[in-house]
Amino acid sequence: MSKVTNITQESFYFILTGIPGFEAYHIWISIPFFCFYTISIMGNTTILSVIHREPSLHQPMYLFLSMLALTDLGLTLTTLPTVMRLLWFDIQTISFEACFAQLFFMHTFSFMESSVLLAMSFDRYVAICRPLHYATILTNTVISKIGIAIVFRCVLAVLPPLFLLKRLPFCRSHLLTHSYCLHPDMIRLVCADTRVNSWYGLALILLITVLDPLLIVLSYVMILKSVLGAASTAERLRALNNCLSHILAVLVLFVPMVAVSVTHRFAKHTSPLVHAIIANIYLLAPPVMNPIIYSVKTKQIRQGIRRLFSKKNIHLR
């Protein structure tokens, strides 16, 4: 036990990994990564600016969209420093404290994204199935309470495994398989009984990556039932089109999230390159794709972006 303690006290860092087998090309790989990060930051900042500036967008649907943009922005800024400094400067080390902080924010924002998408599915259900009560059900007060509940839910879900992991000794190699800190990646380096962590992690996966999608699917079953009862085909298509952006955002989040969980639990001996690719898709896909999806598919957002940039052009002149 004393040997384990010495290792833990002397090695206050983890070693991050870039793209296995392509270390010599990191500087070139950094170009698309930098572009993705730039698109994410600019896209989500633009969405927030448009919603803030346009009084007509101060409605439940767009308030939830602003929560999603804030979550994506947080997820991007959490991982950007370690990923880009590794690719640009080949700095692989990260301190224990910084790694645990990144782990906390990474998983919190990821779970928050799932929770916000669940809230958005409830918004779509009320808008389509109970349109006459929409304004009275989803008031600003209710939306604020939902936002606070999402924050508390995700923070309280992430803190226990963080504390459980922090108390355990790390006596194996401190080499992580990604360019940022993930709980499943860190726990494999522990040389103690991790059954409690594993069971809690499984419960968390069931709560977030299973329960949330099931509730979202349930809401869409009820929406579909209501839409099929609509009087005309045009009304049905309009209602489904209003949900399309949300459906795409759900797929962009949950497909990579499930892929990461499955590869870490059931495909541990798969090529490290496969793990790296899936993990980076999970990291970058939602923050990059969500602003694009909502900008392309939502007319009000497109118009707001045009007005925002036309005002900037006028000021520049």
Secondary structure, DSSP 8 states (H G I E B T S, - for coil): -HHHHHHHHH--EEE---STT-GGGHHHHHHHHHHHHHHHHHHHHHHHHHHHH-GGG-SHHHHHHHHHHHHHHHHHHHHHHHHHHHHHH---EEEHHHHHHHHHHHHHHHHHHHHHHHHHHHHHHHHHH-GGGHHHHS-HHHHHHHHHHHHHHHHHHHHHHHHHHHTS-B-S--B-SSSS--HHHHHTTB-S--HHHHHHHHHHHIIIIIIHHHHHHHHHHHHHHHHHTSSSHHHHHHHHHHHHHHHHHHHHHHHHHHHHHHHHHH-TTS-HHHHHHHHHHHHHHHHHHHHHHHHHH-HHHHHHHHHHHHHHHHHH-
